[in-house]
Amino acid sequence: YIGCYRNDAATIASVIAATRGDPRVRLVVHGKDGPTSKADCLNRLYDALEEDEQRTGGTARLIVLHDAEDMVDPA
């Protein structure tokens, strides 16, 4: 799940280009213009996950959060 704001067309286009055809990636476009709070965006992503679980009957077994502003540990 990658969250983007509806008023950020450049980021939406970048996500689509970078992930084209990868079924593991779900682009979630927030219904509000951004920026909003981090919590607001994360809540929208979680809502999308719950919607997908209800639609497919599946259950997420793990959620990993990564903020683009954070450094990724190489391990």
N, C-alpha and C positions, 0 to 999 in steps of 0.2 A: 504494500500500500504506500503510494507516494502522494502526498497531499500538495495541491496547488490551489491558489486562489483564482477565482473566475476572471479577475482583472489583470492577470499575469500571463498573457498569451505567449510571451517568449519562453517562460519556464514550461508551460504546458507543451509547447512545440518541441522543446528540448527533451522532455521526458518521453514523448511519443517517438521521436527519432532515435533515442538511445535504447528504447526497450521494445521497439517494433517486433511483433511476433512472439514475444516471450510471455507465455501464459501465466507465469509466476508473478508477474507485475500487474498491479491494479492501480490505475490512475484515479484518484479521487479529487474531483474539482469541488472546492468549497463553495457553498451557495452565497457566501458573503464576499464582498470585496476585501482584500487584504491591504495591509497587514492587520491581523487581529492578535489576540494573545496566543501564546504557544499552547495553552490549555484548550482554547477554542478549536484550534486546528487538530490537536490530538483527539479531542472528543469527536470531531467529525470523522476522523479515520476509524476510530473505534465503532462508531455508529455504522459505517460502511462495512466493517468486518461482521458485525452482528447481522446486518441485512443480508450479507452473503451467506452466512451460516443458516439463516432462516430459509433462504431461497434454495440452497443446495442440500440442506439437511446435514451438512458437515460440521465439524467442530475444530476450531483452531487449537492446536496443541501447544503452541509457543508464540509469544509476541516479543519481538526485539525492537526497541526504539533507538533510532539514531537521528540526532539533530545535525543538520548540515554544518552547523557552526562548531561542532565538536571534532576533536581528533579521533581517528580510528586507531585502536591499539593493534599493532601488527601481529600480535599473537592471536 
